[in-house]
Amino acid sequence: MGILVLQPGLTQKEIADKVGIEGATLVPVIDKMEGEGFLKRKPDSKDRRVNRIYLSPKADSLWNSMIESALRIRKISTKDIPEDQIKNTLDTLRKISKNLATHFELDTSLLTIQRKSKN
């Protein structure tokens, strides 16, 4: 859901690439979220075979609740931990993430797997 908040109108393939799964694996998730009113599929204006995926107002409301919950959890989990320790921990986790991303060819800015060409 967060990917569509940042980049509305992605195709199913683009979403799958960004989260590092096969497009077919994503189909039931999109179907369920659409059935529950969280997503809408709209035909691409240039290629009607392609659907663009958009969040619905219902999803916007849920996303806001998720952010509020995450902020509460962060406040609770970092209570009595000095800011410099939190910063050091986050810096270390970013370095670990970058090392893994380099090894597995991931783009950690959007958690995108860059697939190598099979040619």
LUMTORMAR-523651 format. One record per atom (N, C-alpha, C): residue number from 1; atom name; x negated, y negated, z negated. Coordinates in Angstrom, 1 decimal. Atoms other than C-alpha are relative to their C-alpha. Example, Ala and Ser with C-alpha at 12.3 -4.5 7.8 and 13.67 -1.06 7.14 Angstrom:
! LUMTORMAR-523651
+-----+------+--------+--------+--------+
: seq : atom :      u :      v :      w :
+-----+------+--------+--------+--------+
:   1 :    N :   -0.9 :    1.2 :    0.0 :
:   1 :   CA :  -12.3 :    4.5 :   -7.8 :
:   1 :    C :   -0.9 :   -1.2 :    0.0 :
:   2 :    N :    0.9 :    1.1 :    0.0 :
:   2 :   CA :  -13.7 :    1.1 :   -7.1 :
:   2 :    C :    0.8 :   -1.1 :   -0.8 :
+-----+------+--------+--------+--------+
! end
This chain:
! LUMTORMAR-523651
+-----+------+--------+--------+--------+
: seq : atom :      u :      v :      w :
+-----+------+--------+--------+--------+
:   1 :    N :   -0.8 :    1.2 :    0.0 :
:   1 :   CA :    0.0 :    0.0 :    0.0 :
:   1 :    C :   -0.9 :   -1.3 :    0.0 :
:   2 :    N :    0.8 :    1.2 :    0.1 :
:   2 :   CA :   -2.8 :   -2.4 :   -0.8 :
:   2 :    C :   -0.6 :   -0.4 :    1.3 :
:   3 :    N :    0.5 :    0.3 :   -1.3 :
:   3 :   CA :   -4.2 :   -2.1 :    2.7 :
:   3 :    C :    1.0 :   -0.8 :    0.8 :
:   4 :    N :   -1.0 :    0.8 :   -0.7 :
:   4 :   CA :   -0.9 :   -3.3 :    4.1 :
:   4 :    C :    0.3 :   -1.3 :   -0.6 :
:   5 :    N :   -0.1 :    1.4 :    0.6 :
:   5 :   CA :   -0.8 :   -6.2 :    1.7 :
:   5 :    C :   -1.1 :   -0.9 :    0.6 :
:   6 :    N :    1.1 :    0.8 :   -0.5 :
:   6 :   CA :   -4.2 :   -7.3 :    3.0 :
:   6 :    C :    0.1 :   -0.1 :    1.6 :
:   7 :    N :    0.0 :    0.0 :   -1.5 :
:   7 :   CA :   -3.6 :   -6.3 :    6.7 :
:   7 :    C :    1.4 :    0.6 :    0.5 :
:   8 :    N :   -1.3 :   -0.5 :   -0.5 :
:   8 :   CA :    0.1 :   -6.0 :    7.6 :
:   8 :    C :    0.0 :    0.3 :    1.4 :
:   9 :    N :   -0.1 :   -0.3 :   -1.4 :
:   9 :   CA :    1.0 :   -4.4 :   10.8 :
:   9 :    C :   -1.0 :    0.9 :    0.6 :
:  10 :    N :    0.9 :   -1.0 :   -0.5 :
:  10 :   CA :   -1.6 :   -1.8 :   11.0 :
:  10 :    C :    0.7 :    1.2 :    0.6 :
:  11 :    N :   -0.6 :   -1.3 :   -0.6 :
:  11 :   CA :   -1.0 :    1.4 :   13.1 :
:  11 :    C :   -0.2 :    1.1 :   -1.0 :
:  12 :    N :    0.2 :   -1.2 :    0.9 :
:  12 :   CA :   -0.7 :    4.8 :   11.4 :
:  12 :    C :   -1.5 :    0.4 :    0.1 :
:  13 :    N :    1.4 :   -0.4 :   -0.2 :
:  13 :   CA :   -4.2 :    5.6 :   12.9 :
:  13 :    C :   -0.9 :   -0.9 :   -0.8 :
:  14 :    N :    0.8 :    1.0 :    0.7 :
:  14 :   CA :   -5.7 :    2.4 :   11.5 :
:  14 :    C :    0.0 :    0.2 :   -1.5 :
:  15 :    N :   -0.2 :   -0.2 :    1.4 :
:  15 :   CA :   -4.3 :    3.1 :    8.1 :
:  15 :    C :   -0.8 :    1.3 :   -0.4 :
:  16 :    N :    0.7 :   -1.3 :    0.2 :
:  16 :   CA :   -5.6 :    6.7 :    8.2 :
:  16 :    C :   -1.5 :   -0.2 :    0.0 :
:  17 :    N :    1.4 :    0.3 :    0.0 :
:  17 :   CA :   -9.0 :    5.5 :    9.2 :
:  17 :    C :   -0.5 :   -0.7 :   -1.2 :
:  18 :    N :    0.4 :    0.8 :    1.2 :
:  18 :   CA :   -9.2 :    3.0 :    6.4 :
:  18 :    C :    0.0 :    0.8 :   -1.3 :
:  19 :    N :    0.0 :   -0.8 :    1.3 :
:  19 :   CA :   -8.3 :    5.5 :    3.7 :
:  19 :    C :   -0.7 :    1.3 :    0.2 :
:  20 :    N :    0.9 :   -1.2 :   -0.2 :
:  20 :   CA :  -10.4 :    8.3 :    5.3 :
:  20 :    C :    0.8 :    1.3 :    0.0 :
:  21 :    N :   -0.8 :   -1.2 :   -0.2 :
:  21 :   CA :   -7.7 :   10.8 :    6.1 :
:  21 :    C :    0.4 :    0.1 :    1.5 :
:  22 :    N :   -0.5 :   -0.2 :   -1.4 :
:  22 :   CA :   -6.3 :   12.3 :    9.3 :
:  22 :    C :    1.4 :   -0.6 :    0.1 :
:  23 :    N :   -1.3 :    0.6 :   -0.3 :
:  23 :   CA :   -3.3 :   10.6 :   10.9 :
:  23 :    C :    1.1 :    0.9 :   -0.4 :
:  24 :    N :   -1.1 :   -0.9 :    0.2 :
:  24 :   CA :   -1.2 :   13.7 :   10.6 :
:  24 :    C :    0.3 :    0.2 :   -1.5 :
:  25 :    N :   -0.2 :   -0.1 :    1.5 :
:  25 :   CA :   -1.8 :   13.8 :    6.8 :
:  25 :    C :    0.8 :   -1.2 :   -0.5 :
:  26 :    N :   -0.7 :    1.2 :    0.5 :
:  26 :   CA :   -0.4 :   10.3 :    6.5 :
:  26 :    C :    1.4 :    0.0 :    0.4 :
:  27 :    N :   -1.4 :    0.0 :   -0.5 :
:  27 :   CA :    2.8 :   11.0 :    8.4 :
:  27 :    C :    1.0 :    0.3 :   -1.1 :
:  28 :    N :   -1.1 :   -0.2 :    1.1 :
:  28 :   CA :    4.8 :   12.5 :    5.4 :
:  28 :    C :    0.0 :   -1.1 :   -1.0 :
:  29 :    N :    0.0 :    1.1 :    0.9 :
:  29 :   CA :    3.6 :    9.7 :    3.2 :
:  29 :    C :    0.8 :   -1.2 :    0.5 :
:  30 :    N :   -0.7 :    1.1 :   -0.6 :
:  30 :   CA :    4.8 :    7.1 :    5.6 :
:  30 :    C :    1.5 :    0.3 :    0.1 :
:  31 :    N :   -1.4 :   -0.4 :   -0.1 :
:  31 :   CA :    8.0 :    9.0 :    6.2 :
:  31 :    C :    0.7 :   -0.2 :   -1.3 :
:  32 :    N :   -0.6 :    0.1 :    1.3 :
:  32 :   CA :    8.7 :    9.2 :    2.5 :
:  32 :    C :    0.2 :   -1.5 :   -0.5 :
:  33 :    N :   -0.1 :    1.4 :    0.4 :
:  33 :   CA :    7.9 :    5.5 :    1.8 :
:  33 :    C :    1.0 :   -0.8 :    0.9 :
:  34 :    N :   -1.0 :    0.6 :   -0.9 :
:  34 :   CA :   10.0 :    4.5 :    4.8 :
:  34 :    C :    1.4 :    0.4 :   -0.5 :
:  35 :    N :   -1.3 :   -0.4 :    0.5 :
:  35 :   CA :   12.9 :    6.6 :    3.5 :
:  35 :    C :    0.4 :   -0.6 :   -1.3 :
:  36 :    N :   -0.3 :    0.7 :    1.3 :
:  36 :   CA :   12.6 :    5.0 :    0.1 :
:  36 :    C :    0.1 :   -1.5 :    0.1 :
:  37 :    N :   -0.2 :    1.4 :   -0.2 :
:  37 :   CA :   12.7 :    1.6 :    1.7 :
:  37 :    C :   -1.2 :   -0.9 :   -0.3 :
:  38 :    N :    1.2 :    0.8 :    0.3 :
:  38 :   CA :    9.1 :    0.5 :    1.0 :
:  38 :    C :   -0.7 :   -0.4 :    1.3 :
:  39 :    N :    0.7 :    0.3 :   -1.3 :
:  39 :   CA :    7.9 :    0.5 :    4.7 :
:  39 :    C :    1.0 :   -0.2 :    1.1 :
:  40 :    N :   -0.8 :    0.0 :   -1.3 :
:  40 :   CA :    9.2 :   -0.4 :    8.1 :
:  40 :    C :   -1.0 :    0.2 :    1.1 :
:  41 :    N :    0.8 :   -0.2 :   -1.2 :
:  41 :   CA :    7.9 :    0.8 :   11.4 :
:  41 :    C :    0.6 :   -0.9 :    1.1 :
:  42 :    N :   -0.5 :    0.9 :   -1.1 :
:  42 :   CA :    8.1 :   -1.6 :   14.3 :
:  42 :    C :   -0.9 :    0.3 :    1.2 :
:  43 :    N :    0.8 :   -0.3 :   -1.2 :
:  43 :   CA :    7.1 :   -0.8 :   17.9 :
:  43 :    C :   -1.0 :   -1.1 :    0.3 :
:  44 :    N :    1.0 :    1.0 :   -0.4 :
:  44 :   CA :    3.9 :   -2.5 :   19.1 :
:  44 :    C :    0.5 :   -0.7 :    1.2 :
:  45 :    N :   -0.4 :    0.8 :   -1.1 :
:  45 :   CA :    4.6 :   -5.3 :   21.5 :
:  45 :    C :   -0.7 :    0.3 :    1.3 :
:  46 :    N :    0.8 :   -0.3 :   -1.2 :
:  46 :   CA :    1.9 :   -4.1 :   23.9 :
:  46 :    C :    0.0 :    1.4 :    0.4 :
:  47 :    N :    0.0 :   -1.4 :   -0.3 :
:  47 :   CA :    2.2 :   -0.4 :   23.6 :
:  47 :    C :    1.2 :    0.7 :   -0.8 :
:  48 :    N :   -1.2 :   -0.5 :    0.7 :
:  48 :   CA :    5.7 :    1.0 :   22.7 :
:  48 :    C :   -0.2 :    1.4 :   -0.6 :
:  49 :    N :    0.3 :   -1.3 :    0.6 :
:  49 :   CA :    4.1 :    4.4 :   21.9 :
:  49 :    C :   -0.5 :   -0.1 :   -1.4 :
:  50 :    N :    0.6 :    0.3 :    1.3 :
:  50 :   CA :    2.5 :    2.8 :   18.9 :
:  50 :    C :    0.9 :   -0.7 :   -0.9 :
:  51 :    N :   -0.8 :    0.7 :    1.0 :
:  51 :   CA :    4.3 :    1.8 :   15.7 :
:  51 :    C :   -0.9 :   -0.8 :   -0.9 :
:  52 :    N :    0.8 :    0.9 :    1.0 :
:  52 :   CA :    3.0 :   -1.0 :   13.5 :
:  52 :    C :    0.8 :    0.2 :   -1.3 :
:  53 :    N :   -0.5 :   -0.3 :    1.4 :
:  53 :   CA :    3.6 :   -0.4 :    9.7 :
:  53 :    C :    0.0 :   -1.3 :   -0.8 :
:  54 :    N :   -0.1 :    1.2 :    0.9 :
:  54 :   CA :    4.9 :   -3.3 :    7.5 :
:  54 :    C :    0.6 :    0.4 :   -1.3 :
:  55 :    N :   -0.7 :   -0.1 :    1.3 :
:  55 :   CA :    5.8 :   -3.5 :    3.9 :
:  55 :    C :    1.3 :   -0.7 :    0.0 :
:  56 :    N :   -1.3 :    0.7 :    0.1 :
:  56 :   CA :    9.4 :   -4.3 :    3.0 :
:  56 :    C :   -0.1 :   -0.9 :   -1.3 :
:  57 :    N :   -0.1 :    0.8 :    1.2 :
:  57 :   CA :   10.5 :   -6.8 :    0.4 :
:  57 :    C :    0.0 :    0.8 :   -1.3 :
:  58 :    N :    0.0 :   -0.9 :    1.2 :
:  58 :   CA :   11.1 :   -3.9 :   -2.0 :
:  58 :    C :   -1.5 :    0.4 :   -0.3 :
:  59 :    N :    1.4 :   -0.4 :    0.3 :
:  59 :   CA :    7.4 :   -2.9 :   -1.6 :
:  59 :    C :   -0.8 :   -1.2 :   -0.6 :
:  60 :    N :    0.7 :    1.2 :    0.6 :
:  60 :   CA :    6.3 :   -6.5 :   -2.3 :
:  60 :    C :    0.3 :   -0.1 :   -1.5 :
:  61 :    N :   -0.4 :    0.0 :    1.4 :
:  61 :   CA :    8.2 :   -6.3 :   -5.6 :
:  61 :    C :   -0.8 :    1.0 :   -0.8 :
:  62 :    N :    0.7 :   -1.1 :    0.7 :
:  62 :   CA :    6.6 :   -3.0 :   -6.5 :
:  62 :    C :   -1.5 :   -0.4 :   -0.1 :
:  63 :    N :    1.4 :    0.3 :    0.0 :
:  63 :   CA :    3.1 :   -4.3 :   -5.5 :
:  63 :    C :   -0.2 :   -1.0 :   -1.1 :
:  64 :    N :    0.1 :    1.0 :    1.1 :
:  64 :   CA :    3.6 :   -7.3 :   -7.9 :
:  64 :    C :    0.0 :    0.7 :   -1.3 :
:  65 :    N :   -0.1 :   -0.8 :    1.3 :
:  65 :   CA :    4.5 :   -4.9 :  -10.7 :
:  65 :    C :   -1.3 :    0.8 :   -0.2 :
:  66 :    N :    1.3 :   -0.7 :    0.1 :
:  66 :   CA :    1.4 :   -2.8 :   -9.9 :
:  66 :    C :   -1.1 :   -0.9 :   -0.4 :
:  67 :    N :    1.1 :    0.9 :    0.4 :
:  67 :   CA :   -0.9 :   -5.8 :  -10.1 :
:  67 :    C :    0.1 :   -0.4 :   -1.4 :
:  68 :    N :   -0.2 :    0.4 :    1.4 :
:  68 :   CA :    0.7 :   -6.9 :  -13.4 :
:  68 :    C :   -0.5 :    1.1 :   -0.9 :
:  69 :    N :    0.5 :   -1.2 :    0.8 :
:  69 :   CA :    0.1 :   -3.4 :  -14.8 :
:  69 :    C :   -1.5 :    0.1 :    0.0 :
:  70 :    N :    1.5 :   -0.1 :    0.0 :
:  70 :   CA :   -3.5 :   -3.3 :  -13.6 :
:  70 :    C :   -0.6 :   -1.1 :   -0.8 :
:  71 :    N :    0.6 :    1.0 :    0.8 :
:  71 :   CA :   -4.2 :   -6.6 :  -15.2 :
:  71 :    C :    0.2 :    0.2 :   -1.5 :
:  72 :    N :   -0.2 :   -0.4 :    1.4 :
:  72 :   CA :   -2.7 :   -5.4 :  -18.5 :
:  72 :    C :   -0.9 :    1.1 :   -0.4 :
:  73 :    N :    0.9 :   -1.1 :    0.3 :
:  73 :   CA :   -4.7 :   -2.2 :  -18.4 :
:  73 :    C :   -1.4 :   -0.6 :   -0.1 :
:  74 :    N :    1.4 :    0.5 :    0.0 :
:  74 :   CA :   -7.9 :   -4.2 :  -17.6 :
:  74 :    C :   -0.2 :   -0.8 :   -1.3 :
:  75 :    N :    0.1 :    0.8 :    1.2 :
:  75 :   CA :   -7.2 :   -6.5 :  -20.6 :
:  75 :    C :   -0.2 :    1.0 :   -1.2 :
:  76 :    N :    0.0 :   -1.0 :    1.1 :
:  76 :   CA :   -6.6 :   -3.5 :  -22.9 :
:  76 :    C :   -1.4 :    0.7 :    0.0 :
:  77 :    N :    1.2 :   -0.8 :   -0.1 :
:  77 :   CA :   -9.6 :   -1.5 :  -21.6 :
:  77 :    C :   -1.3 :   -0.8 :   -0.2 :
:  78 :    N :    1.2 :    0.8 :    0.2 :
:  78 :   CA :  -12.1 :   -4.4 :  -21.8 :
:  78 :    C :    0.0 :   -0.7 :   -1.3 :
:  79 :    N :    0.0 :    0.7 :    1.3 :
:  79 :   CA :  -11.1 :   -5.6 :  -25.3 :
:  79 :    C :   -1.2 :    0.3 :   -0.8 :
:  80 :    N :    1.2 :   -0.1 :    0.9 :
:  80 :   CA :  -14.1 :   -6.3 :  -27.5 :
:  80 :    C :   -1.2 :    0.4 :    0.7 :
:  81 :    N :    1.2 :   -0.3 :   -0.7 :
:  81 :   CA :  -16.5 :   -5.7 :  -24.7 :
:  81 :    C :   -0.5 :   -1.3 :    0.6 :
:  82 :    N :    0.5 :    1.3 :   -0.4 :
:  82 :   CA :  -18.8 :   -8.7 :  -24.0 :
:  82 :    C :    0.1 :   -0.1 :    1.6 :
:  83 :    N :   -0.1 :    0.2 :   -1.4 :
:  83 :   CA :  -18.4 :  -10.2 :  -20.5 :
:  83 :    C :   -1.2 :    0.4 :    0.8 :
:  84 :    N :    1.2 :   -0.4 :   -0.7 :
:  84 :   CA :  -22.0 :   -9.6 :  -19.6 :
:  84 :    C :   -0.1 :    1.5 :    0.1 :
:  85 :    N :    0.0 :   -1.4 :   -0.2 :
:  85 :   CA :  -21.6 :   -5.9 :  -20.3 :
:  85 :    C :    1.0 :    0.5 :    1.1 :
:  86 :    N :   -1.0 :   -0.3 :   -1.1 :
:  86 :   CA :  -18.5 :   -5.8 :  -18.1 :
:  86 :    C :   -0.7 :   -0.2 :    1.3 :
:  87 :    N :    0.7 :    0.4 :   -1.2 :
:  87 :   CA :  -20.5 :   -7.6 :  -15.4 :
:  87 :    C :   -1.0 :    1.1 :    0.4 :
:  88 :    N :    1.0 :   -1.0 :   -0.3 :
:  88 :   CA :  -23.4 :   -5.2 :  -15.7 :
:  88 :    C :    0.6 :    1.4 :    0.5 :
:  89 :    N :   -0.7 :   -1.2 :   -0.4 :
:  89 :   CA :  -21.1 :   -2.2 :  -15.5 :
:  89 :    C :    0.6 :    0.0 :    1.4 :
:  90 :    N :   -0.6 :    0.1 :   -1.3 :
:  90 :   CA :  -19.3 :   -3.5 :  -12.5 :
:  90 :    C :   -1.1 :   -0.1 :    1.1 :
:  91 :    N :    1.1 :    0.0 :   -0.9 :
:  91 :   CA :  -22.6 :   -4.3 :  -10.8 :
:  91 :    C :   -0.6 :    1.4 :    0.3 :
:  92 :    N :    0.5 :   -1.4 :   -0.2 :
:  92 :   CA :  -23.8 :   -0.7 :  -11.4 :
:  92 :    C :    1.0 :    0.8 :    0.8 :
:  93 :    N :   -1.0 :   -0.7 :   -0.8 :
:  93 :   CA :  -20.6 :    0.7 :  -10.1 :
:  93 :    C :    0.0 :   -0.4 :    1.5 :
:  94 :    N :    0.1 :    0.5 :   -1.4 :
:  94 :   CA :  -20.8 :   -1.4 :   -7.0 :
:  94 :    C :   -1.2 :    0.6 :    0.7 :
:  95 :    N :    1.2 :   -0.6 :   -0.6 :
:  95 :   CA :  -24.4 :   -0.1 :   -6.4 :
:  95 :    C :    0.2 :    1.5 :    0.3 :
:  96 :    N :   -0.3 :   -1.5 :   -0.2 :
:  96 :   CA :  -23.2 :    3.5 :   -6.9 :
:  96 :    C :    0.9 :    0.1 :    1.2 :
:  97 :    N :   -0.9 :   -0.1 :   -1.1 :
:  97 :   CA :  -20.4 :    2.9 :   -4.5 :
:  97 :    C :   -0.7 :   -0.3 :    1.4 :
:  98 :    N :    0.7 :    0.3 :   -1.2 :
:  98 :   CA :  -22.7 :    1.3 :   -1.9 :
:  98 :    C :   -0.9 :    1.2 :    0.4 :
:  99 :    N :    0.8 :   -1.1 :   -0.3 :
:  99 :   CA :  -25.1 :    4.2 :   -2.2 :
:  99 :    C :    0.8 :    1.2 :    0.6 :
: 100 :    N :   -0.9 :   -1.1 :   -0.5 :
: 100 :   CA :  -22.3 :    6.7 :   -1.6 :
: 100 :    C :    0.5 :   -0.4 :    1.4 :
: 101 :    N :   -0.5 :    0.4 :   -1.3 :
: 101 :   CA :  -20.9 :    4.6 :    1.2 :
: 101 :    C :   -1.1 :    0.1 :    1.1 :
: 102 :    N :    1.1 :   -0.1 :   -0.9 :
: 102 :   CA :  -24.3 :    4.5 :    2.9 :
: 102 :    C :   -0.2 :    1.5 :    0.4 :
: 103 :    N :    0.2 :   -1.5 :   -0.2 :
: 103 :   CA :  -24.7 :    8.3 :    2.5 :
: 103 :    C :    1.1 :    0.6 :    0.8 :
: 104 :    N :   -1.1 :   -0.6 :   -0.7 :
: 104 :   CA :  -21.2 :    9.1 :    3.7 :
: 104 :    C :    0.6 :   -0.9 :    1.1 :
: 105 :    N :   -0.4 :    0.9 :   -1.0 :
: 105 :   CA :  -20.9 :    6.2 :    6.2 :
: 105 :    C :    1.4 :   -0.6 :   -0.3 :
: 106 :    N :   -1.3 :    0.6 :    0.4 :
: 106 :   CA :  -18.1 :    4.5 :    4.3 :
: 106 :    C :   -0.2 :   -1.5 :    0.0 :
: 107 :    N :    0.0 :    1.5 :    0.1 :
: 107 :   CA :  -17.2 :    0.8 :    4.5 :
: 107 :    C :    0.8 :   -0.3 :   -1.3 :
: 108 :    N :   -0.6 :    0.1 :    1.3 :
: 108 :   CA :  -16.5 :    0.1 :    0.8 :
: 108 :    C :    0.8 :   -1.3 :   -0.1 :
: 109 :    N :   -0.9 :    1.3 :    0.1 :
: 109 :   CA :  -15.0 :   -3.4 :    1.5 :
: 109 :    C :    1.4 :    0.4 :    0.2 :
: 110 :    N :   -1.4 :   -0.4 :   -0.3 :
: 110 :   CA :  -11.9 :   -1.6 :    2.8 :
: 110 :    C :    0.2 :    1.5 :   -0.2 :
: 111 :    N :    0.0 :   -1.5 :    0.1 :
: 111 :   CA :  -12.7 :    2.0 :    1.9 :
: 111 :    C :    0.3 :    0.7 :    1.3 :
: 112 :    N :   -0.2 :   -0.6 :   -1.4 :
: 112 :   CA :  -12.9 :    2.8 :    5.6 :
: 112 :    C :   -1.1 :    1.0 :    0.3 :
: 113 :    N :    1.0 :   -1.0 :   -0.5 :
: 113 :   CA :  -14.6 :    5.9 :    6.9 :
: 113 :    C :   -0.2 :   -0.4 :    1.5 :
: 114 :    N :    0.4 :    0.2 :   -1.4 :
: 114 :   CA :  -16.5 :    5.1 :   10.1 :
: 114 :    C :   -0.3 :    1.4 :    0.6 :
: 115 :    N :    0.3 :   -1.3 :   -0.6 :
: 115 :   CA :  -16.2 :    8.3 :   12.1 :
: 115 :    C :   -1.0 :   -0.1 :    1.1 :
: 116 :    N :    1.0 :   -0.1 :   -1.1 :
: 116 :   CA :  -19.1 :    9.2 :   14.3 :
: 116 :    C :    0.7 :    0.5 :    1.3 :
: 117 :    N :   -0.5 :   -0.5 :   -1.3 :
: 117 :   CA :  -18.4 :    9.7 :   18.0 :
: 117 :    C :   -0.5 :    1.4 :    0.2 :
: 118 :    N :    0.4 :   -1.4 :   -0.2 :
: 118 :   CA :  -18.4 :   13.4 :   18.9 :
: 118 :    C :   -0.7 :    0.2 :    1.3 :
: 119 :    N :    0.7 :   -0.1 :   -1.3 :
: 119 :   CA :  -20.0 :   12.7 :   22.3 :
: 119 :    C :   -1.5 :    0.1 :   -0.1 :
+-----+------+--------+--------+--------+
! end
